[in-house]
Every structure is written in structure tokens, then in C-alpha cells.
Amino acid sequence: MISLCLTLAGFSAAAVQATPAAPQADPPPVTVLPDVEVAARRGAARTPPQYEYDAARIDALAGGSVGDVLSQAARQFSPGQPPVVIINGVRMPDPSVFLDLPSDALERLEVLPAGSAAEYGGSPSGRVFNLVLQRSFASRDGALTAAAPTAGGLRELSAMARQSRLQDRNVANLTLTLRDASALLADDRPAYLRDHPDSAGVSLTPETRFLSANAAFNRSLGDWAASLNASASRTSSRSATRDAEGLKELSADTRRWEVRSGLSGPVLDWTAQVNLLATASVVEAEGPAPSQTDLMSWSGAVALNRSLPGLGAGPIAVNLSADANRNRTRTEAGGETDRRATTASAWQGQITVPLSQPAPPPGLEDEAKTVKIGGVSLGGLSVSLGAGGRDTDAGGGNSLDLGAAWQPRDKVSLSASWNRTLTAPSDLDRFAPPRQGPNAVVYDFRTGEAVEVQTLVGGNPDLTAARSEGAALNLSLGPFTRWSVGFNQGLSLARTRDGISSSLQPTPQTEAAYPDRFLRDASGRLVRIDLRPFNATASETRSLTTSLSLNPPVDPEASAATWTVNLFHTWRLTDRTELGRGLPVLDRLAGDGGGVSGQDLGWTLSRMKGPLKIDVTGRWTAGYRSRATIGEDGPADLRISDFARLDLKATYRLFRDVSGRRAEGARLELSIQNLTDERPSARLADGAPAAGYGRDSRDPVGRRIEITLGKRF
């Protein structure tokens, strides 16, 4: 199924994945109706916003880019649900072109009500974020960052240089990024060497270097817009591992080039969008199993969007899209060459029908659009229907989506959705070359020891299509009062058949069912686990997510401090997996299959006063059991303890006035990650110490301090 929303992961236009992924269709543009064309040119969205970040609030967030501001707003108003992003009221060919601009290029951010995303081809319960940019903006800025753990043994340096220019919707962004991190060796952690005496010289974290250059452009061509986003990157990684023959050096070098282009504008009564993507990468791995993989990929996508006359409550939104791609790979390993070429195509259609509009303010009632029952307004109600299909060399796929959004009163929204999907595995999951992955410390239930094992990663050409069904119910309240109190709660259910998994814990029953995925030496010591993906027979999950936010107003002229609070909670109600091959169903909440925590709690507290901002971020994960025997509690089980962690960031900024808007002139930022230096811990169910949970076994880095100096030139 084609994603129609811009995901929050990797907002920066300069971010480049080191591992190539299957291309996805870019989201379709927004239809701009004739009666709202003037409003759209002023930057207004079609649906009135529910909340607005003005210039003072944006400055108080202390985000380094427009994407940073968007991420912080999404954590408050759209947790767990990527929003649809529009620019000045209109969908752009590539919204990420705008997200690397400095944050003061953003005039305001409008948050539309829950359910508004369906009007733009997104999720029935999702939101739309409208980024209204300054009419004219130009800047040159850079940043230097140095980081190291307080325990020593590791240092990280990074630098960024950026030049940005914006005029209306015409934008040009040039970004250079460099990161360099030394290796952290087991020798630098005496506690780790005591627990793993055979690990001298082994890398706990690899030495890495990353260099990227990105150029992004968007141009208005009358009623049309065109975008171009080109990037090049190189990632190098070096590490050392140890096997029966001694210390071995591993290295990987990835070079990647990517060019994305897009064009959008009106065609007859439709708004059309065309996107093209071309990528090339070379991955060279050195070590016990040297290999080289060359990949080239081309893809194209077309999207159409329009509005049709509705049933009296508003126009019907119609979204159609289709894409096709072709990948070619060549892998040389072990003196053999493997060549593969794959193709895929997909289509999707979605319609959203408003049945009733929200009740208007007193004196502005519109009986033709507001449905009443017993004299009481039904409120805003809309339904959506979507269907899609996908054809690949690994098999076909299809999807069906149903959704409904109800707004019984202002600032109260309830949405429901259901989907059924047949998804073929990606080319990456099928054809990625087998290679040795990073070493991992695992608890071997068969021997009762913690061992450092090698891992085998790559693709599995025998994967088959997965069938999934999901449903969700979401409630959104607020924002209310001057404090902008907001509340969101969501209940989700997902069932999957033949889903793709790569997680296998070394329990006796799992190893008996999958003996070819666990390798032991002559003494019975576990030395390697095969983590290549496979088809799990079935899985079922249920979860309840809750978020609460408080966002008091910001007065840039006042001397008093202001603050914001965000709380997030996830309660996993069900998590069951059936791996097949005679294994019983794994109840992961009870501890099968390695176990999983039943609850997560996160919070952020920000306090701003003048040029200083303090952010405190916390996370708590409930403890859980990891069973040695599936379906049974026993004294050899692991009892993983609760884990809580705090991160602290202090930002001091010097401002200057540019055309009446405060612009950041310089920034000094101190970040302390894992403030109290907490580490994961566990004991056996009988109270005995658990091997593999020494102080540095699960987190050898620990507390980490990072200092950033940024300057606008």
C-alpha cells in the first residue's frame, strides 16, 4: 500500500539512508478549489486550524530547523500518527525540501483537527500540519558538535554547514554534513572485560565516518511547482570481532547517490503530481566474508486529486495514485557473481465523503450542511473508503481501507479505521546480500550463560506475502483554555498471517524448531545466530496509547518564564506470535520469545525564559519476564528490571532582529543523555544474578555529554 503521508522519521533533507530501501510513491498534492484559491495564496489551509504556533511559540521551541519544529508539534498533537504536511495551504511535490530551512523561516504552523488528513488522501484519523513560511528569507549558518561518554573511551565530532534562500514558495537549500566517531573497545570497559574475558580488542561500538552533501530546490512555475532534491553520501564503518581463530577486522563502505524530482499543478479539474526517483549505491564489505553489492533503482509516481460535488455537507475528496519501480543489483561474494532485476507497480484510490459539517457558532447556522437529530446538531461526520493493489516479482498484494471521523462539537474528535492488506516482501528483505552483522550479547537459556555471538544478516529470497488486518479507534480532545490542554487516546488492533520477522531467542524450544539458525561450536557454546528475515505464521497485538499536553501561551515581551509539558503512555494489552514448526503460540507479555514490556511512559518538560531553554526528557519501561521454557514460568527465567532514564538539554541563544522578526544569531547547547547513568539490569527468577547484565554489557556507552555551538553568518 502506498503511503500518502509524509513520515516524521528523517525530516532533514540532508539525511541519507546508508541501506537502500524500496522506493515509495510521494504523497499527492492538495486540491485547491476556486473558492479558496485566494485564501490558499495567503497560506491558509482549506479546513480552519484547531491550534496555531505563532512566531513567539516557534522561537520558544528552539528548534534548529523547520523540521525540528514540526517534530515537536507532532509529539504534542499527533503522537504515533504521522501528519500530512502542506506548505502555505498547498501540497508541494516534495515537502522535505522546506524542512531543512532554519526555524525562523517559519511564520506560523497551523494544526488542523483530527480527521482532516483524509481530505488530503491521508489516514482517516490523521491531522494536517500547514507550514506558513515567511515571504522572503535568506541565511547562512553552521554548527559544530563534540560528544563523549563520561566513562571515556569514545569521542564523536560532527559539523554542519547550510545556506538557505526562500522567496514565496521558491526555495534553495544547500547542506553539508560530516560526522566522525571513534570505536569503543572492550578494553575501555573493565567491567565488560570481567564479564567477557575473551573480548579483549573487540569493538563494542564501531568506528564510523559519514559525509553527505544535499542540494534541494523548489520553484513556482505559474500555477505549477517543480522540485529537485539531489544528495550524495559516504558511510564508512570499522570494527573488530573475535572468533575461534582470533581477532578479525570487519569494515563496510557505502556510497550512495540519489536524485528526486517532482512536478505538480492543475490539469483540467484535477491537481496532478508526478515524481521521479533515481538512486545508486555501492556497498563494499571486508572481513571473513568480503562482498560488494551494486544497486541501481528507478521509480516514477503519478497522483491525481480533485473535489466533486457532495451531498450538501461539502465536496467529496478523490485521491488516485500509481507508481512503478525497477531495481537492479549485482553482488560479488566468495568468487561468485549474482545479478538480479526486479520490478514492482502499485495503485491506490481513496474517496472521503462529508455527511455533516460541525455546528457553526451561534448566529451563523447553516441548516443545509449541519444535520440535527431531535434539535441537536450531529456535528461533523465524514467517511472514507480506500483500495489499492501491488504487483511484484514476489507476488501480488492488495489493500482495503475504511474510515470514519466524527466531530460532535468543537475540539472533540472521534475517528475509527479498519484495513486489510496483502503485502509482498520488499526487495531488500529478499535480496540483500548475506553478511556478518554486528556482534551481540545474548542470554543462552540452554547453558545459562551470557555469550557474545556473531550475527548473520541479509535477505531471504523464500519470503512470501504477508496478510494483515488492523483496526483503530482514536479520541482527541482540545486544546482547551489558555494553557492549550490537549488529550489523545487510541486503541489499536493488528492481526498478521505470514508476517516478516527476524527475532529468534535462543530458548531450547526455539532452537529445536529452527536448528539451522543457531550455530554452536564443539563445546556447545553458541557462536552465531541467523537474523535474516523469515515468515512467522501469525501474530496479534492490541495496545492503548494515551498522551496529555499542556502548552501555556508565550509572551516574548514578558520576563516571566513559560513552560510546556507532554506525557505519553503505551499499554500493550496483547502481544502473541506463532512461529510455526510445532511451536506453541508465544505470549510475549508473559515472557515467551524473549518477552516484551507491557508499559512505556515518556515525558518532556520544557522551561523557557529569555534566551535560555531547559528540556528534560524522561522514559520509563516496566520490567518483564523472559521465559526459558515457552508457556511455563521457571526459576531459570530472566526477570528484567524496570528501566528509567533522564535526558537534559540546555540551550542558550543570542537573538538579533531581522525585518521585525527575532532571528537566532548564535546558539550554545549542552546535552546530557542518560543523566543518572542508568543501565539495564536483570536477575534470574530464583533471585540469582543474571549473566550478561553487568554494568556495561547492555549499554557500554552510558552517560553521554554533547556540546553544540551554532552560528548564523
Backbone hydrogen bonds, N-H to C=O, Kabsch-Sander energy under -0.5 kcal/mol:
donor,donor_aa,acceptor,acceptor_aa,energy
7,T,5,C,-0.7
11,F,8,L,-0.6
15,A,12,S,-1.2
33,L,31,T,-0.7
36,V,33,L,-1.6
37,E,33,L,-0.6
37,E,34,P,-0.9
40,A,36,V,-2.5
41,R,37,E,-1.9
42,R,38,V,-1.0
42,R,39,A,-0.6
43,G,40,A,-1.6
43,G,88,N,-0.5
44,A,39,A,-2.3
50,Q,111,V,-3.2
51,Y,111,V,-1.5
53,Y,109,L,-3.1
54,D,52,E,-0.8
58,I,54,D,-2.5
59,D,55,A,-2.5
60,A,56,A,-2.0
61,L,57,R,-1.4
62,A,58,I,-0.6
62,A,59,D,-1.0
63,G,58,I,-0.6
66,V,101,L,-2.8
67,G,99,L,-2.7
69,V,65,S,-1.8
70,L,66,V,-2.4
71,S,67,G,-2.2
72,Q,68,D,-2.1
73,A,69,V,-2.3
74,A,70,L,-2.2
75,R,71,S,-1.9
76,Q,72,Q,-1.0
77,F,73,A,-2.8
78,S,74,A,-2.3
81,Q,78,S,-1.7
84,V,127,R,-2.4
86,I,129,F,-2.4
87,I,90,V,-3.0
88,N,86,I,-0.5
88,N,131,L,-2.8
90,V,87,I,-1.9
97,V,94,D,-1.8
98,F,95,P,-1.7
99,L,95,P,-0.6
100,D,96,S,-0.5
101,L,98,F,-1.3
105,A,102,P,-2.1
106,L,103,S,-1.8
107,E,105,A,-0.6
107,E,132,V,-2.0
108,R,132,V,-1.8
109,L,53,Y,-1.9
110,E,130,N,-2.7
111,V,51,Y,-3.1
112,L,110,E,-0.6
112,L,128,V,-2.7
115,G,126,G,-1.7
116,S,113,P,-1.9
117,A,126,G,-2.0
118,A,115,G,-0.9
119,E,116,S,-0.9
120,Y,117,A,-1.4
121,G,118,A,-1.6
122,G,117,A,-3.1
126,G,123,S,-1.2
129,F,84,V,-2.8
130,N,110,E,-2.7
130,N,128,V,-0.5
131,L,86,I,-2.7
131,L,129,F,-0.6
132,V,108,R,-2.5
132,V,130,N,-0.7
133,L,131,L,-0.7
134,Q,105,A,-2.7
137,F,166,L,-2.7
139,S,164,S,-2.4
141,D,162,R,-2.6
142,G,711,K,-1.9
143,A,160,M,-2.4
144,L,709,L,-2.3
145,T,158,S,-2.7
146,A,707,I,-2.4
147,A,156,E,-2.6
148,A,705,I,-2.1
150,T,703,R,-1.8
152,G,149,P,-1.7
156,E,147,A,-2.8
157,L,180,D,-2.9
158,S,145,T,-2.3
159,A,178,L,-2.6
160,M,143,A,-2.4
161,A,176,L,-2.2
162,R,141,D,-3.0
163,Q,174,L,-2.4
164,S,139,S,-2.7
165,R,172,A,-1.9
166,L,137,F,-3.7
167,Q,170,N,-2.8
168,D,135,R,-3.8
170,N,167,Q,-2.7
171,V,169,R,-0.6
171,V,218,N,-2.1
172,A,165,R,-2.4
173,N,216,A,-2.8
174,L,163,Q,-2.5
175,T,214,N,-2.6
176,L,161,A,-2.7
177,T,212,S,-2.4
178,L,159,A,-2.5
179,R,210,F,-2.7
180,D,157,L,-3.0
181,A,208,T,-2.8
182,S,155,R,-2.3
184,L,205,T,-1.6
185,L,183,A,-0.6
186,A,202,V,-2.7
188,D,185,L,-1.5
189,R,186,A,-1.8
192,Y,189,R,-0.7
193,L,189,R,-2.0
194,R,190,P,-2.0
195,D,191,A,-1.5
196,H,192,Y,-2.3
199,S,196,H,-1.9
202,V,199,S,-2.2
203,S,240,A,-2.6
204,L,184,L,-3.5
204,L,202,V,-0.5
205,T,184,L,-1.4
207,E,238,R,-3.0
208,T,181,A,-2.0
209,R,236,S,-2.2
210,F,179,R,-2.8
211,L,234,R,-2.1
212,S,177,T,-2.4
213,A,232,A,-2.4
214,N,175,T,-2.5
215,A,230,A,-2.8
216,A,173,N,-2.7
217,F,228,L,-2.9
218,N,171,V,-2.2
219,R,226,A,-3.0
221,L,224,W,-3.5
224,W,221,L,-1.7
225,A,264,S,-2.6
226,A,219,R,-2.9
227,S,262,G,-2.4
228,L,217,F,-2.2
229,N,260,R,-3.1
230,A,215,A,-2.8
231,S,258,E,-2.6
232,A,213,A,-2.1
233,S,256,R,-2.4
234,R,211,L,-2.4
235,T,254,T,-2.7
236,S,209,R,-2.7
237,S,252,A,-2.5
238,R,207,E,-2.6
239,S,250,L,-2.6
241,T,248,K,-3.0
243,D,246,G,-2.3
246,G,243,D,-1.7
248,K,241,T,-4.1
250,L,239,S,-3.2
251,S,286,E,-2.3
252,A,237,S,-2.3
253,D,284,E,-2.6
254,T,235,T,-3.1
255,R,282,V,-2.4
256,R,233,S,-2.4
257,W,280,A,-2.9
258,E,231,S,-2.4
259,V,278,A,-2.5
260,R,229,N,-2.8
261,S,276,L,-2.5
262,G,227,S,-2.1
263,L,274,V,-2.2
264,S,225,A,-2.5
265,G,272,A,-2.1
267,V,270,W,-3.2
270,W,267,V,-2.6
271,T,305,N,-2.9
272,A,265,G,-3.3
272,A,270,W,-0.5
273,Q,303,A,-2.1
274,V,263,L,-2.9
275,N,301,A,-2.6
276,L,261,S,-2.6
277,L,299,S,-2.4
278,A,259,V,-2.3
279,T,297,S,-2.3
280,A,257,W,-2.3
281,S,295,L,-2.3
282,V,255,R,-2.4
283,V,293,T,-2.8
284,E,253,D,-2.8
284,E,282,V,-0.5
285,A,283,V,-0.5
285,A,291,S,-3.0
286,E,251,S,-2.6
291,S,285,A,-2.1
292,Q,332,E,-1.8
293,T,283,V,-2.6
294,D,330,R,-2.7
295,L,281,S,-2.6
296,M,328,R,-2.4
297,S,279,T,-2.5
298,W,326,R,-2.3
299,S,277,L,-2.3
300,G,324,A,-2.4
301,A,275,N,-2.5
302,V,322,A,-2.8
303,A,273,Q,-2.6
304,L,320,L,-3.2
305,N,271,T,-1.8
306,R,318,V,-2.0
308,L,316,I,-2.6
311,L,354,P,-0.5
316,I,308,L,-2.7
317,A,352,T,-2.0
318,V,306,R,-2.9
319,N,350,Q,-2.9
320,L,304,L,-2.9
321,S,348,Q,-2.5
322,A,302,V,-2.4
323,D,346,A,-2.3
324,A,300,G,-2.2
325,N,344,A,-2.6
326,R,298,W,-2.6
327,N,342,T,-2.6
328,R,296,M,-2.9
329,T,340,R,-2.8
330,R,294,D,-2.2
331,T,338,D,-2.9
332,E,292,Q,-2.7
333,A,331,T,-0.5
333,A,336,E,-2.4
334,G,290,P,-0.7
336,E,333,A,-1.8
338,D,331,T,-3.1
340,R,329,T,-2.5
342,T,327,N,-2.6
344,A,325,N,-2.1
345,S,391,D,-2.3
346,A,323,D,-2.6
347,W,389,G,-2.4
348,Q,321,S,-2.5
349,G,387,A,-2.8
350,Q,319,N,-2.6
351,I,385,L,-2.4
352,T,317,A,-2.3
353,V,383,V,-3.3
355,L,381,L,-3.4
356,S,381,L,-1.8
357,Q,369,K,-3.0
364,L,361,P,-2.1
369,K,366,D,-1.7
370,T,366,D,-1.4
371,V,369,K,-0.6
373,I,376,V,-3.1
376,V,373,I,-1.4
378,L,371,V,-4.1
379,G,371,V,-0.5
380,G,407,Q,-2.4
381,L,356,S,-2.7
382,S,405,A,-2.3
383,V,353,V,-2.3
384,S,403,G,-2.7
385,L,351,I,-2.3
386,G,401,D,-2.8
387,A,349,G,-2.4
388,G,399,S,-2.1
389,G,347,W,-2.0
390,R,397,G,-3.1
391,D,345,S,-3.0
392,T,395,G,-1.5
393,D,343,T,-0.9
395,G,392,T,-1.4
397,G,390,R,-2.5
398,N,422,L,-0.7
399,S,388,G,-2.4
400,L,420,R,-2.2
401,D,386,G,-3.2
402,L,418,W,-2.9
403,G,384,S,-2.1
404,A,416,A,-2.6
405,A,382,S,-2.5
406,W,414,L,-3.4
407,Q,380,G,-3.6
409,R,412,V,-0.7
412,V,409,R,-1.8
413,S,476,S,-2.7
414,L,406,W,-3.1
415,S,474,N,-2.6
416,A,404,A,-2.6
417,S,472,A,-2.2
418,W,402,L,-2.7
419,N,470,G,-2.7
420,R,400,L,-2.3
421,T,468,S,-2.9
422,L,398,N,-3.3
423,T,421,T,-0.5
423,T,466,A,-3.0
430,R,426,S,-1.5
431,F,427,D,-3.4
432,A,428,L,-1.5
435,R,457,V,-2.7
437,G,455,T,-2.6
440,A,453,V,-2.4
442,V,440,A,-0.6
442,V,451,V,-2.6
444,D,442,V,-0.7
444,D,449,E,-3.4
445,F,443,Y,-0.9
445,F,506,P,-1.1
446,R,506,P,-0.6
447,T,444,D,-0.6
448,G,444,D,-2.2
449,E,444,D,-1.1
451,V,442,V,-2.5
451,V,449,E,-0.5
453,V,440,A,-3.1
453,V,451,V,-0.7
454,Q,527,V,-2.8
455,T,437,G,-0.6
456,L,529,I,-2.0
457,V,435,R,-2.7
457,V,455,T,-0.5
459,G,432,A,-2.9
460,N,429,D,-2.8
463,L,460,N,-1.6
466,A,423,T,-3.0
467,R,497,R,-2.7
468,S,421,T,-3.0
469,E,495,R,-2.8
470,G,419,N,-2.7
471,A,493,L,-2.4
472,A,417,S,-2.3
473,L,491,L,-2.4
474,N,415,S,-2.8
475,L,489,Q,-3.2
476,S,413,S,-2.9
477,L,487,F,-3.3
478,G,411,K,-2.7
480,F,485,V,-2.0
484,S,481,T,-1.6
485,V,480,F,-2.4
486,G,549,S,-2.4
487,F,477,L,-2.8
488,N,547,S,-2.4
489,Q,475,L,-2.5
490,G,545,T,-2.6
491,L,473,L,-2.8
492,S,543,S,-2.4
493,L,471,A,-2.7
494,A,541,T,-2.4
495,R,469,E,-3.0
496,T,539,S,-2.4
497,R,467,R,-3.7
498,D,537,T,-1.8
501,S,534,F,-2.8
504,L,502,S,-0.6
507,T,505,Q,-2.5
511,E,507,T,-2.6
512,A,508,P,-1.8
513,A,509,Q,-1.7
514,Y,510,T,-2.0
517,R,514,Y,-1.7
518,F,515,P,-1.1
519,L,528,R,-2.5
521,D,525,R,-2.3
524,G,521,D,-1.9
527,V,519,L,-3.0
528,R,519,L,-1.6
529,I,454,Q,-2.0
530,D,517,R,-2.6
531,L,456,L,-2.5
531,L,529,I,-0.7
534,F,501,S,-2.6
536,A,499,G,-3.3
536,A,534,F,-0.7
537,T,578,E,-1.3
538,A,578,E,-1.8
539,S,496,T,-2.1
540,E,576,R,-2.6
541,T,494,A,-2.5
542,R,574,T,-2.1
543,S,492,S,-1.9
544,L,571,W,-2.5
545,T,490,G,-2.8
546,T,569,H,-2.7
547,S,488,N,-2.7
548,L,567,L,-2.0
549,S,486,G,-2.4
550,L,565,V,-2.6
551,N,483,W,-3.4
558,A,555,D,-1.2
562,T,608,M,-2.8
564,T,606,S,-2.1
565,V,550,L,-2.3
566,N,604,T,-2.3
567,L,548,L,-2.9
568,F,602,G,-3.0
569,H,546,T,-2.8
570,T,600,D,-2.6
571,W,544,L,-2.7
572,R,570,T,-0.5
572,R,598,G,-2.8
573,L,542,R,-2.2
573,L,571,W,-0.7
574,T,542,R,-1.8
576,R,540,E,-2.8
577,T,586,L,-2.2
578,E,538,A,-3.7
579,L,577,T,-0.6
583,L,580,G,-1.7
586,L,577,T,-3.8
587,D,585,V,-0.7
588,R,575,D,-2.1
588,R,586,L,-1.0
589,L,575,D,-0.7
590,A,587,D,-0.6
591,G,587,D,-0.8
592,D,587,D,-2.3
594,G,591,G,-0.7
595,G,592,D,-1.9
596,V,588,R,-1.4
600,D,570,T,-2.1
601,L,620,W,-2.8
602,G,568,F,-3.1
603,W,618,G,-2.1
604,T,566,N,-2.4
605,L,616,V,-2.5
606,S,564,T,-2.4
607,R,614,I,-2.4
608,M,562,T,-3.3
609,K,612,L,-2.6
612,L,609,K,-2.0
613,K,651,T,-2.3
614,I,607,R,-2.5
615,D,649,K,-3.1
616,V,605,L,-2.7
617,T,647,D,-2.7
618,G,603,W,-2.8
619,R,645,R,-2.1
620,W,601,L,-3.2
621,T,643,F,-2.8
622,A,599,Q,-2.3
624,Y,640,I,-1.4
626,S,638,L,-2.7
627,R,591,G,-2.7
629,T,632,E,-0.6
632,E,629,T,-1.8
637,D,634,G,-1.6
638,L,626,S,-2.7
639,R,683,R,-3.2
640,I,624,Y,-2.3
640,I,638,L,-0.6
641,S,681,S,-2.3
643,F,621,T,-2.4
645,R,619,R,-2.3
647,D,617,T,-3.1
648,L,672,I,-2.7
649,K,615,D,-2.5
650,A,670,L,-3.0
651,T,613,K,-2.9
652,Y,668,L,-2.8
653,R,611,P,-2.1
654,L,666,A,-2.3
656,R,663,A,-2.5
658,V,656,R,-0.5
658,V,661,R,-2.7
661,R,658,V,-1.7
663,A,656,R,-3.4
665,G,654,L,-3.5
666,A,654,L,-1.4
667,R,710,G,-2.6
668,L,652,Y,-2.5
669,E,708,T,-2.8
670,L,650,A,-2.8
671,S,706,E,-3.1
672,I,648,L,-3.5
673,Q,671,S,-0.6
673,Q,704,R,-3.0
675,L,646,L,-3.5
677,D,674,N,-2.1
683,R,639,R,-1.6
684,L,688,A,-3.0
685,A,637,D,-2.3
686,D,635,P,-1.3
687,G,684,L,-2.2
690,A,682,A,-0.9
691,A,689,P,-0.5
693,Y,690,A,-1.1
697,S,694,G,-0.9
698,R,694,G,-0.7
704,R,673,Q,-2.3
705,I,148,A,-2.7
706,E,671,S,-3.0
707,I,146,A,-2.8
708,T,669,E,-2.6
709,L,144,L,-2.6
710,G,667,R,-2.8
711,K,142,G,-2.4
712,R,665,G,-3.0
713,F,140,R,-3.7
